[in-house]
Amino acid sequence: MRLSTKGRYAVMAMVDLAATSQGSPIALADIAERQEISLSYLEQLFAKLRKGGLVKSVRGPGGGYLLAHPADETRVSDIILAVDEPIRTTRCANGTPQGCRTNRSRCLTHDLWEELGNQIHMYLSSVTIADVVDRRIIGTSGLLLARPVLPDSDAAVAAE
């Protein structure tokens, strides 16, 4: 399963907005520059986010976008779904007993992949953009960067 750039960029932009706005509108051009996302692409995403009720636009000088709800109430799954990015792990149509095989049956691993999709959705529903801004996401990716480099055991023996 892959999450497309549409969903990833929408989440990146919303986290940037939450981290930088401090109650003041933020121009999309500023988010585009910080996150290295095309401004025209962000405009399309924010039109969907506004339609989905996740952001508010402010017109005029000093205008831009604000979160429509507090960051600790804005779930990552809501952002992804607002930009029409379904979280799917199967080729089958959601909510139907028919499968995607030519005889309309489900493949042997359908339930495995469908449950994986459910788990991903539950996880993204449990994470708010405040969690991301405040780095409260449990994971090991940050540990890999912070872990000290240990000398190679062969190199250590050779040095003795």
Protein Blocks (a to p, Z undefined) as FASTA:
>chain_A
ZZdfklmmmmmmmmmmmmmnnopacdfklmmmmnopafklmmmmmmmmmmnopaccdede
hiacddfbdfklccfklmmmmnopacdfbfbdehiabdfbfnopacfklmmmmmmmmmmm
mmmmmpcfklmmnopagcfklmmmmpccdddfklmmmmZZ
